[in-house]
């Protein structure tokens, strides 16, 4: 199996701004977890970035957060993860792959320099990019 090193290097140096999902479903901390549950049951997402009224990233809520039955009856603010890994759009595919693997997460929010959510990147976006390059 031959590897095209030039193509490999070019692929890994692509910036996330070029591949991230910009059409992100978000949640607000004051909302009930039932709202997040509805999104999880009706869409393919496994996590929702939690943003404030200005769109600044506050954290993330995942399907795993709702696996505890009592959590479904709580507010998102009571169960979401506040200290989340986030990257900026200038980050490369290579950098985000390392983060996804080392942090053992499926997707990472993408923020601007003020912490405003601008997208999400995960395994699907990376694989979609690879497929488009074939």
Rosetta blueprint (number, residue, H / E / L):
1 X L
2 X L
3 X L
4 X L
5 X H
6 X H
7 X H
8 X H
9 X H
10 X H
11 X H
12 X H
13 X L
14 X L
15 X E
16 X H
17 X H
18 X H
19 X L
20 X L
21 X E
22 X L
23 X L
24 X L
25 X L
26 X E
27 X E
28 X L
29 X L
30 X L
31 X L
32 X E
33 X H
34 X H
35 X H
36 X H
37 X H
38 X H
39 X H
40 X H
41 X H
42 X H
43 X L
44 X L
45 X L
46 X L
47 X E
48 X E
49 X E
50 X E
51 X E
52 X L
53 X L
54 X L
55 X L
56 X E
57 X E
58 X E
59 X E
60 X E
61 X E
62 X E
63 X L
64 X H
65 X H
66 X H
67 X L
68 X L
69 X H
70 X H
71 X H
72 X H
73 X H
74 X L
75 X E
76 X H
77 X H
78 X H
79 X H
80 X L
81 X E
82 X L
83 X L
84 X L
85 X L
86 X E
87 X E
88 X E
89 X L
90 X L
91 X L
92 X E
93 X H
94 X H
95 X H
96 X H
97 X H
98 X H
99 X H
100 X H
101 X H
102 X H
103 X H
104 X L
105 X L
106 X L
107 X E
108 X E
109 X E
110 X E
111 X E
112 X L
113 X L
114 X L
115 X L
116 X E
117 X E
118 X E
119 X E
120 X E
121 X E
122 X E
123 X H
124 X H
125 X H
126 X H
127 X H
128 X H
129 X H
130 X H
131 X H
132 X H
133 X H
134 X L
